Amino acid sequence: MNQIKTIELLRSKYNSLVISKSQTAEELRVSQATIDRMRKIGDIESVKVGGSVMFKIDEIARFLSEA
């Protein structure tokens, strides 16, 4: 699936521009600990929203398209 289709699918599914760490782990089919390691080494970028670590849908789609 191409990046634009993935963005559209995820935005439709979550009705948001960002998703939580647990949702990101579910979409990437990895553990939350793996998401933390990926953030630490710079494989995937995150943003803080109200103290919570969130991930932009565009970033998730980019990562999936490069995988």
C-alpha positions as CSV (number, residue, x, y, z in Angstrom):
1,M,0.0,0.0,0.0
2,N,1.4,3.4,-0.8
3,Q,2.0,6.1,1.7
4,I,-1.0,8.3,0.8
5,K,-3.4,5.4,1.0
6,T,-2.0,4.4,4.4
7,I,-2.4,8.0,5.6
8,E,-6.1,8.0,4.5
9,L,-6.8,4.6,6.0
10,L,-5.2,5.5,9.4
11,R,-6.9,9.0,9.5
12,S,-10.2,7.3,8.8
13,K,-9.7,4.6,11.4
14,Y,-8.6,6.9,14.2
15,N,-10.3,10.1,13.2
16,S,-7.2,12.0,14.3
17,L,-3.9,13.3,13.1
18,V,-1.9,11.6,15.9
19,I,-2.2,8.2,17.7
20,S,-1.0,6.9,21.0
21,K,2.0,4.7,21.6
22,S,-0.2,1.6,22.1
23,Q,-2.1,2.3,18.8
24,T,1.2,2.8,17.0
25,A,2.5,-0.5,18.4
26,E,-0.7,-2.2,17.2
27,E,-0.4,-0.7,13.7
28,L,3.3,-1.7,13.4
29,R,2.6,-5.1,15.0
30,V,5.4,-4.6,17.6
31,S,5.5,-4.1,21.3
32,Q,5.4,-0.8,23.1
33,A,8.9,-1.4,24.3
34,T,10.0,-1.8,20.6
35,I,8.3,1.5,19.9
36,D,10.3,3.1,22.7
37,R,13.5,1.7,21.2
38,M,12.6,2.9,17.7
39,R,12.0,6.4,19.1
40,K,15.3,6.4,21.0
41,I,17.4,5.5,17.9
42,G,15.5,7.8,15.7
43,D,13.6,5.3,13.5
44,I,10.3,7.0,14.2
45,E,9.5,10.5,15.5
46,S,7.1,11.3,18.2
47,V,5.5,14.4,19.6
48,K,4.3,15.2,23.2
49,V,0.7,16.1,23.5
50,G,-0.4,17.0,27.0
51,G,2.4,15.0,28.5
52,S,1.6,11.9,26.4
53,V,3.9,10.5,23.7
54,M,2.0,10.5,20.4
55,F,2.8,9.7,16.8
56,K,1.7,11.6,13.7
57,I,-0.2,9.5,11.3
58,D,2.0,10.8,8.5
59,E,5.1,9.5,10.4
60,I,3.5,6.0,10.8
61,A,2.7,5.9,7.1
62,R,6.2,7.1,6.2
63,F,7.7,4.3,8.3
64,L,5.4,1.7,6.9
65,S,6.2,2.7,3.3
66,E,10.0,2.5,4.0
67,A,9.7,-0.9,5.7
